[in-house]
Amino acid sequence: MNIKEAKEQIKNAMTAYFTKDEFGSYAVPVEKQRPVFLMGPPGIGKTAIMEQIAQELDVCLVSYSMTHHTRQSALGLPFIEKKVFNRKEYQVSEYTMSEIIASVYETMEATGKKEGILFLDEINCVSETLAPSMLQFLQYKIFGRHRVPEGWIVVTAGNPPEYNRSVREFDIVTWDRLKRIDVEPDFDAWKEFAYQKHVHPAVMTYLEIRKGDFYKVESTVNGKRFVTARGWDDLSQMIHLYEQNHLPVDEKLIIQYLQNPKIAKEFAVYYDLFNKYRSDYQVDKILAGKATKAIRQRASAAKFDERLSLLGLLLDAATGELRSVVEREEMLRELLGILKDVKAALTAPEADLAALLEEQLRRQKTRIDTGRRSGSLSQEAERSHRRIIAALERQKALAGQTVDSQTGFAAVKADFDQMVQGLKAQAKTAGEMLNNLFAFCEEVFPEGQELLILVTELTINYYAATFISRYGCDAYFTHNQELLFYERQQEIISQLESLELN
């Protein structure tokens, strides 16, 4: 299966294992909770989906690579303890707590969360001294004398032997205690993740043209030559940063991430061509509805590869604005709830607005700290919390300039209302950009596949689809209904209440 399907399977298993009966006990006893074993080639996103699952289930995540662990570090160190049996004293070997188990307890104590996922990567590469203990751990979740806390689910991962010389083949007894999920690279499944991560449009459009270069491992006389999903993702992030700092993106940089000289060279050539299209086509003018006749004629006469690159540039610019609107709206919705709580608290005698806002600030900072410690905070969620903190700090300063809490809250409300008006203006601009994008494609690509690609990409892009479901786009709905996508998409995305602080 692909990585998206694997994520769904693991998340479903986690949901089942976290289920409790009517007495508050876990429905599946610890010894019956088979650890998941995620088997797949390196760099396809096994660790990434575990982070996503922890974030979505709001539980802790503790990750370990098993390759460096010895019997002592995993099971704990022995020490001699005196015990009395039948009124006679004996010296007995005990063990200190495993480093792995200890880190789980430390995470629970730091975050206050009692449930989590213990993710053990490269578990089929454990040392010979540790291998005999793994069977006991996989069934009873015990390292040495210490058990993984109740409420913590074990997920493991590993690479097939053809990718890693250190792999040890499990026997049937071991496999019979695992839920095995085999994962294969799949560009189409990776695309949804890539859109959320804002993978560079040059990477996205290159891989649309050359899907065979998405994941490739070859043995040559000069050793292994490979390209992985992780390599593309890391390269994308570096391209964004190089462009931001006006540094050259060349083959010397690219081959550091794409460790296949042929693919690295071909992408370097494509990236230069992509930048030429970015300069020539004046994307901002197209999205503003001001494309020149020369640009429209060139696009109409272009070969498919050039059209696809242009479409990638247009989608990147437009969906970047749609993403900004969606993230801003979601932040304002959370801020709305906070301010409603503050307003309700102001009805209490002696309530102080500044103190109430300060308490909300403290909670947001705590959520960031707890989320980081637990491994359940996404970059998007952290950005949202930091935007809320900035807004609350500004509103606290405004409240401090007023004579009483009621007047202060009126100033806070006015500030919030101004933020909502700013969001509406930004959403209007983003909607116009989207309409201009469709109008341009309808004019210059009336008979081609570009409109199909456009609607498909907008549908699988979370931020674009969310924006359209909330604010609408007539051209999208028209083409989407033609492609039978609209009804399916409406099942996925629900309408949210309008922003209003009364």
C-alpha positions as CSV (number, residue, x, y, z in Angstrom):
1,M,0.0,0.0,0.0
2,N,1.1,3.6,-0.3
3,I,2.1,5.9,2.7
4,K,-1.4,7.6,2.8
5,E,-3.1,4.2,3.1
6,A,-0.6,3.1,5.7
7,K,-1.2,6.2,7.8
8,E,-5.0,5.5,7.8
9,Q,-4.4,1.9,8.8
10,I,-2.1,2.8,11.7
11,K,-4.4,5.6,12.8
12,N,-7.4,3.3,12.9
13,A,-5.4,0.8,14.9
14,M,-4.4,3.5,17.4
15,T,-8.0,4.6,17.7
16,A,-9.0,1.0,18.5
17,Y,-6.2,0.5,21.0
18,F,-7.1,3.8,22.8
19,T,-10.8,2.7,23.1
20,K,-12.0,2.0,26.7
21,D,-14.8,-0.1,28.0
22,E,-17.6,1.0,30.3
23,F,-15.3,0.6,33.4
24,G,-12.6,2.9,32.0
25,S,-10.2,0.1,31.1
26,Y,-8.6,-0.3,27.6
27,A,-10.8,-2.6,25.6
28,V,-7.8,-4.4,24.1
29,P,-5.4,-5.6,26.9
30,V,-1.8,-4.6,26.6
31,E,-0.6,-8.1,25.8
32,K,-3.1,-8.3,22.9
33,Q,-2.2,-4.9,21.4
34,R,-0.1,-6.1,18.5
35,P,2.6,-3.5,17.7
36,V,2.4,-2.2,14.2
37,F,5.4,-3.0,12.0
38,L,5.8,-0.5,9.2
39,M,8.0,-2.1,6.5
40,G,9.2,0.0,3.6
41,P,12.2,1.5,1.9
42,P,14.1,4.4,3.5
43,G,12.9,8.0,3.0
44,I,9.3,7.4,2.1
45,G,7.8,9.2,5.2
46,K,7.4,6.5,7.8
47,T,8.5,8.8,10.7
48,A,6.6,11.7,9.2
49,I,3.2,9.9,9.3
50,M,3.8,9.0,12.9
51,E,4.2,12.6,13.8
52,Q,1.0,13.4,11.9
53,I,-0.9,10.7,13.7
54,A,0.2,11.9,17.1
55,Q,-0.8,15.5,16.2
56,E,-4.2,14.4,14.9
57,L,-5.0,12.1,17.9
58,D,-3.5,14.7,20.3
59,V,-1.2,12.2,22.0
60,C,2.5,12.1,22.9
61,L,5.1,10.7,20.6
62,V,8.5,9.3,21.7
63,S,10.7,8.1,18.9
64,Y,13.9,6.0,19.0
65,S,16.1,4.4,16.4
66,M,17.0,1.0,17.6
67,T,20.3,0.7,15.6
68,H,22.4,2.3,18.3
69,H,20.9,0.5,21.3
70,T,22.7,-2.2,23.2
71,R,21.2,-4.6,25.7
72,Q,22.3,-2.4,28.5
73,S,20.8,0.9,27.2
74,A,17.5,-0.8,26.2
75,L,17.0,-3.0,29.2
76,G,18.8,-1.1,31.9
77,L,22.0,-1.8,33.9
78,P,22.2,-4.6,36.4
79,F,22.7,-4.0,40.1
80,I,22.6,-6.2,43.2
81,E,19.7,-5.9,45.6
82,K,19.3,-7.7,48.9
83,K,15.9,-9.5,49.4
84,V,14.6,-11.9,52.0
85,F,12.9,-15.1,51.1
86,N,11.8,-17.6,53.8
87,R,13.5,-15.5,56.4
88,K,16.8,-15.9,54.6
89,E,18.6,-13.0,52.9
90,Y,19.7,-13.3,49.2
91,Q,21.5,-11.1,46.8
92,V,19.3,-10.7,43.6
93,S,20.1,-9.0,40.3
94,E,17.8,-6.1,39.5
95,Y,17.9,-3.7,36.6
96,T,17.7,0.1,36.4
97,M,14.9,1.5,34.2
98,S,15.5,1.3,30.4
99,E,16.4,4.6,28.8
100,I,13.5,4.1,26.4
101,I,10.9,3.5,29.1
102,A,12.3,6.4,31.2
103,S,11.9,8.8,28.3
104,V,8.2,7.8,28.1
105,Y,7.6,8.6,31.7
106,E,9.6,11.9,31.4
107,T,7.4,12.9,28.5
108,M,4.2,12.1,30.5
109,E,5.4,14.1,33.4
110,A,6.5,17.1,31.2
111,T,3.2,17.3,29.2
112,G,0.6,15.9,31.6
113,K,-0.7,13.6,28.8
114,K,-1.2,10.0,29.8
115,E,-1.5,8.5,26.3
116,G,1.0,8.3,23.5
117,I,2.9,6.3,20.9
118,L,6.3,4.8,21.4
119,F,7.8,4.6,17.9
120,L,10.8,2.4,17.5
121,D,12.5,2.7,14.1
122,E,14.8,0.2,12.4
123,I,13.7,-2.4,14.9
124,N,14.9,-5.2,12.6
125,C,18.4,-3.9,13.0
126,V,18.8,-4.5,16.7
127,S,22.1,-5.9,18.0
128,E,22.5,-9.6,18.6
129,T,22.6,-9.1,22.4
130,L,19.2,-7.3,22.3
131,A,17.4,-9.6,19.8
132,P,16.3,-12.2,22.3
133,S,14.6,-9.6,24.5
134,M,12.5,-8.2,21.6
135,L,10.0,-11.0,21.6
136,Q,9.1,-10.3,25.2
137,F,8.9,-6.6,24.5
138,L,6.7,-7.0,21.4
139,Q,4.1,-9.1,23.3
140,Y,4.2,-7.7,26.8
141,K,5.7,-4.2,26.2
142,I,8.4,-4.9,28.8
143,F,12.1,-4.0,28.7
144,G,13.9,-5.7,31.5
145,R,11.7,-5.4,34.6
146,H,9.9,-2.3,33.4
147,R,6.7,-2.1,31.3
148,V,5.6,0.6,28.8
149,P,2.9,2.6,30.7
150,E,-0.7,1.7,30.1
151,G,-2.1,3.9,27.4
152,W,1.1,3.9,25.3
153,I,0.9,2.1,22.0
154,V,4.0,0.6,20.3
155,V,4.6,1.2,16.6
156,T,7.8,-0.1,14.9
157,A,9.3,0.3,11.5
158,G,12.1,-1.1,9.4
159,N,13.7,-1.3,6.0
160,P,13.7,-4.4,3.8
161,P,17.1,-6.2,3.8
162,E,17.9,-5.1,0.2
163,Y,18.2,-1.5,1.6
164,N,20.0,-2.2,4.8
165,R,22.8,-4.7,5.4
166,S,22.2,-4.6,9.2
167,V,18.7,-6.1,8.9
168,R,18.0,-9.3,10.9
169,E,15.3,-11.6,9.5
170,F,12.5,-12.1,12.0
171,D,11.2,-15.6,12.6
172,I,7.6,-16.6,12.5
173,V,7.2,-16.4,16.2
174,T,8.1,-12.7,16.1
175,W,6.1,-11.9,13.0
176,D,3.1,-13.5,14.6
177,R,3.1,-10.8,17.3
178,L,3.1,-7.9,14.9
179,K,0.6,-6.1,12.6
180,R,2.7,-5.9,9.5
181,I,2.1,-3.1,6.9
182,D,4.2,-3.1,3.8
183,V,4.6,0.4,2.2
184,E,5.7,1.3,-1.4
185,P,6.7,4.7,-2.8
186,D,3.8,6.4,-4.5
187,F,4.1,9.9,-5.9
188,D,0.3,10.6,-6.1
189,A,-0.1,9.7,-2.4
190,W,2.9,11.9,-1.5
191,K,1.5,14.9,-3.4
192,E,-1.2,15.6,-0.7
193,F,1.5,15.7,2.0
194,A,3.7,17.8,-0.3
195,Y,1.0,20.4,-0.8
196,Q,0.6,20.8,3.0
197,K,4.4,21.1,3.4
198,H,4.5,23.7,0.5
199,V,7.0,21.7,-1.5
200,H,8.6,23.9,-4.1
201,P,6.6,24.1,-7.4
202,A,9.7,23.2,-9.4
203,V,9.9,19.9,-7.6
204,M,6.2,19.2,-8.0
205,T,6.0,20.0,-11.7
206,Y,9.3,18.1,-12.5
207,L,7.9,15.0,-10.7
208,E,4.6,15.3,-12.6
209,I,6.6,15.1,-15.8
210,R,9.0,12.4,-14.6
211,K,7.2,10.4,-12.0
212,G,9.8,7.6,-12.3
213,D,12.4,9.9,-10.7
214,F,10.3,10.2,-7.5
215,Y,11.9,7.2,-5.9
216,K,14.8,5.3,-7.4
217,V,17.5,3.0,-6.0
218,E,20.2,1.6,-8.4
219,S,23.3,-0.5,-7.8
220,T,26.3,0.7,-10.0
221,V,30.0,0.0,-10.1
222,N,30.4,3.2,-8.1
223,G,28.0,2.1,-5.4
224,K,24.4,2.9,-4.7
225,R,22.7,5.7,-6.5
226,F,19.4,6.7,-5.1
227,V,16.6,9.4,-4.8
228,T,14.0,9.2,-2.1
229,A,10.9,11.2,-1.1
230,R,12.8,12.5,1.9
231,G,15.5,13.8,-0.5
232,W,12.9,15.7,-2.6
233,D,11.3,17.2,0.6
234,D,14.6,18.3,2.1
235,L,15.8,19.7,-1.3
236,S,12.6,21.7,-1.6
237,Q,13.0,23.3,1.8
238,M,16.6,24.2,0.9
239,I,15.5,25.7,-2.5
240,H,13.0,28.0,-0.7
241,L,15.7,29.2,1.7
242,Y,18.3,29.7,-1.1
243,E,15.9,31.7,-3.1
244,Q,15.0,33.7,0.0
245,N,18.6,34.5,0.5
246,H,19.4,35.0,-3.2
247,L,21.8,32.1,-3.3
248,P,22.4,30.0,-6.4
249,V,20.5,26.7,-6.7
250,D,22.8,24.6,-8.9
251,E,23.7,21.0,-9.6
252,K,26.3,21.1,-6.8
253,L,23.6,21.7,-4.3
254,I,21.0,19.4,-5.8
255,I,23.3,16.3,-5.9
256,Q,23.7,16.6,-2.1
257,Y,20.0,15.6,-1.8
258,L,19.4,13.7,-5.0
259,Q,22.2,11.1,-4.9
260,N,21.7,10.0,-8.4
261,P,24.0,12.1,-10.8
262,K,21.7,11.7,-13.8
263,I,18.5,12.8,-12.0
264,A,20.3,15.6,-10.2
265,K,21.6,17.0,-13.5
266,E,18.2,16.7,-15.2
267,F,16.5,18.5,-12.3
268,A,19.2,21.2,-12.3
269,V,18.5,21.8,-16.0
270,Y,14.7,21.8,-15.4
271,Y,15.0,24.2,-12.4
272,D,16.9,26.7,-14.6
273,L,14.1,26.4,-17.3
274,F,11.5,26.7,-14.6
275,N,13.0,30.0,-13.4
276,K,13.0,31.2,-17.0
277,Y,9.2,30.5,-17.2
278,R,8.7,32.3,-13.8
279,S,10.4,35.4,-15.3
280,D,8.8,35.2,-18.7
281,Y,5.2,34.6,-17.9
282,Q,4.7,37.3,-15.2
283,V,2.5,35.2,-13.0
284,D,1.3,38.1,-10.9
285,K,-0.2,39.8,-14.0
286,I,-2.0,36.6,-15.0
287,L,-3.5,36.2,-11.5
288,A,-4.5,39.9,-11.5
289,G,-6.4,39.3,-14.8
290,K,-3.9,41.4,-16.7
291,A,-2.1,38.9,-18.8
292,T,-0.8,40.4,-22.1
293,K,-1.7,39.2,-25.5
294,A,1.8,38.0,-26.0
295,I,1.7,35.9,-22.8
296,R,-1.6,34.3,-23.7
297,Q,-0.4,33.5,-27.2
298,R,2.8,31.9,-25.9
299,A,1.0,29.8,-23.3
300,S,-1.5,28.6,-26.0
301,A,1.3,27.6,-28.3
302,A,3.5,26.0,-25.6
303,K,4.4,22.3,-25.5
304,F,2.8,20.3,-22.7
305,D,5.9,20.3,-20.4
306,E,6.0,24.1,-20.5
307,R,2.3,24.3,-20.0
308,L,2.6,22.1,-16.9
309,S,5.4,24.2,-15.5
310,L,3.3,27.3,-16.0
311,L,0.3,25.7,-14.3
312,G,2.6,24.8,-11.4
313,L,3.7,28.4,-11.1
314,L,0.2,29.7,-11.2
315,L,-1.1,27.1,-8.7
316,D,1.8,27.8,-6.3
317,A,1.1,31.5,-6.3
318,A,-2.7,31.2,-6.0
319,T,-2.8,28.4,-3.4
320,G,-0.2,30.2,-1.3
321,E,-2.7,33.0,-1.0
322,L,-5.5,30.6,-0.3
323,R,-3.5,28.9,2.4
324,S,-2.8,32.3,4.0
325,V,-6.5,33.0,4.1
326,V,-7.4,29.5,5.6
327,E,-4.7,29.7,8.3
328,R,-5.7,33.2,9.2
329,E,-9.4,32.3,9.4
330,E,-8.7,29.3,11.6
331,M,-6.5,31.4,13.9
332,L,-9.3,34.0,14.2
333,R,-11.9,31.3,15.0
334,E,-9.7,30.1,17.9
335,L,-9.1,33.7,19.0
336,L,-12.9,34.2,18.8
337,G,-13.5,31.4,21.3
338,I,-10.8,32.8,23.6
339,L,-12.3,36.3,23.6
340,K,-15.8,34.9,24.2
341,D,-14.4,33.2,27.3
342,V,-12.8,36.5,28.4
343,K,-16.1,38.3,27.9
344,A,-18.0,35.8,30.0
345,A,-15.4,36.0,32.8
346,L,-15.8,39.8,32.9
347,T,-19.2,39.4,34.4
348,A,-17.6,38.2,37.7
349,P,-17.1,40.8,40.4
350,E,-13.7,42.4,40.5
351,A,-12.8,40.8,37.1
352,D,-9.7,42.3,35.5
353,L,-9.5,42.3,31.7
354,A,-5.7,42.6,31.7
355,A,-5.3,39.7,34.0
356,L,-7.8,37.6,32.0
357,L,-5.8,38.3,28.8
358,E,-2.6,37.5,30.5
359,E,-4.0,34.1,31.6
360,Q,-5.0,33.4,28.0
361,L,-1.5,34.3,26.9
362,R,0.0,31.9,29.4
363,R,-2.2,29.1,28.2
364,Q,-1.1,29.6,24.6
365,K,2.5,29.6,25.6
366,T,1.9,26.4,27.6
367,R,0.3,24.8,24.7
368,I,3.3,25.4,22.5
369,D,5.7,24.1,25.2
370,T,3.5,21.0,25.9
371,G,3.1,20.3,22.2
372,R,6.8,20.5,21.5
373,R,7.6,18.2,24.5
374,S,4.9,15.7,23.5
375,G,5.8,15.7,19.8
376,S,2.2,16.4,18.9
377,L,2.6,20.0,17.7
378,S,2.7,20.7,14.0
379,Q,4.5,23.7,12.5
380,E,1.1,25.0,11.3
381,A,-0.4,24.7,14.8
382,E,2.6,26.4,16.4
383,R,2.3,29.3,13.9
384,S,-1.3,29.7,14.7
385,H,-0.6,29.8,18.5
386,R,2.1,32.4,17.9
387,R,-0.3,34.6,15.8
388,I,-2.8,34.3,18.7
389,I,-0.2,35.3,21.2
390,A,0.8,38.4,19.1
391,A,-2.9,39.4,18.8
392,L,-3.5,38.9,22.6
393,E,-0.4,40.9,23.5
394,R,-1.6,43.8,21.2
395,Q,-5.1,43.6,22.7
396,K,-3.8,43.6,26.2
397,A,-1.8,46.8,25.5
398,L,-5.0,48.4,24.1
399,A,-7.0,47.4,27.1
400,G,-4.3,48.9,29.3
401,Q,-4.9,52.3,27.8
402,T,-8.6,52.4,28.9
403,V,-10.2,53.4,32.2
404,D,-12.1,50.2,33.0
405,S,-12.6,46.6,31.8
406,Q,-15.8,47.2,29.9
407,T,-14.2,50.0,27.9
408,G,-11.1,47.9,27.5
409,F,-13.1,45.0,26.0
410,A,-14.8,47.4,23.6
411,A,-11.3,48.3,22.3
412,V,-10.4,44.6,22.1
413,K,-13.6,43.9,20.1
414,A,-12.8,46.7,17.8
415,D,-9.3,45.3,17.2
416,F,-10.8,41.8,16.5
417,D,-13.4,43.2,14.2
418,Q,-10.7,45.0,12.2
419,M,-8.8,41.7,11.9
420,V,-12.0,40.1,10.6
421,Q,-12.4,42.9,8.0
422,G,-8.8,42.3,7.0
423,L,-9.5,38.6,6.5
424,K,-12.5,39.4,4.4
425,A,-10.5,41.7,2.1
426,Q,-7.8,39.1,1.8
427,A,-10.3,36.4,1.0
428,K,-11.9,38.6,-1.7
429,T,-8.5,39.2,-3.3
430,A,-7.7,35.5,-3.2
431,G,-11.0,34.6,-4.7
432,E,-10.4,37.1,-7.6
433,M,-7.0,35.4,-8.2
434,L,-8.7,32.0,-8.4
435,N,-11.3,33.3,-10.8
436,N,-8.6,34.9,-13.0
437,L,-6.6,31.6,-13.0
438,F,-9.6,29.8,-14.3
439,A,-10.4,32.5,-16.9
440,F,-6.8,32.4,-18.2
441,C,-6.8,28.5,-18.4
442,E,-10.2,28.5,-20.1
443,E,-9.0,31.0,-22.7
444,V,-5.5,29.6,-23.5
445,F,-6.1,25.8,-22.9
446,P,-9.7,25.3,-24.1
447,E,-9.2,21.8,-25.5
448,G,-6.3,20.6,-23.4
449,Q,-5.9,18.6,-20.2
450,E,-4.9,21.7,-18.2
451,L,-8.3,22.4,-16.7
452,L,-8.6,18.8,-15.6
453,I,-5.2,19.1,-13.9
454,L,-6.1,22.4,-12.4
455,V,-9.4,21.1,-10.8
456,T,-7.7,17.9,-9.6
457,E,-4.8,19.7,-8.0
458,L,-7.2,22.2,-6.3
459,T,-9.3,19.3,-5.0
460,I,-6.4,17.4,-3.4
461,N,-4.8,20.5,-1.9
462,Y,-6.3,20.8,1.6
463,Y,-6.0,24.6,1.7
464,A,-7.4,25.2,-1.7
465,A,-10.3,22.9,-1.2
466,T,-11.1,24.4,2.2
467,F,-11.0,27.9,0.8
468,I,-13.4,27.0,-2.0
469,S,-15.8,25.2,0.3
470,R,-16.0,28.3,2.5
471,Y,-15.9,31.1,0.0
472,G,-17.0,29.5,-3.3
473,C,-15.6,29.7,-6.8
474,D,-18.2,29.3,-9.6
475,A,-15.6,28.2,-12.2
476,Y,-14.3,25.5,-9.9
477,F,-17.8,24.2,-9.2
478,T,-18.7,24.2,-12.9
479,H,-15.6,22.2,-13.9
480,N,-15.7,20.1,-10.8
481,Q,-19.3,19.0,-11.4
482,E,-18.3,18.1,-15.0
483,L,-15.5,15.9,-13.5
484,L,-17.8,14.4,-10.9
485,F,-15.6,15.7,-8.0
486,Y,-17.9,18.1,-6.3
487,E,-20.2,15.8,-4.4
488,R,-17.2,13.8,-3.1
489,Q,-15.4,16.9,-1.9
490,Q,-18.5,18.3,-0.1
491,E,-18.6,15.1,2.0
492,I,-15.0,15.8,3.1
493,I,-15.2,19.5,4.0
494,S,-17.9,21.0,6.2
495,Q,-19.0,24.5,6.4
496,L,-18.0,26.5,9.5
497,E,-19.9,29.2,11.3
498,S,-19.2,32.8,10.3
499,L,-16.9,34.9,12.5
500,E,-18.7,37.3,14.8
501,L,-17.9,38.5,18.2
502,N,-20.9,40.0,19.9
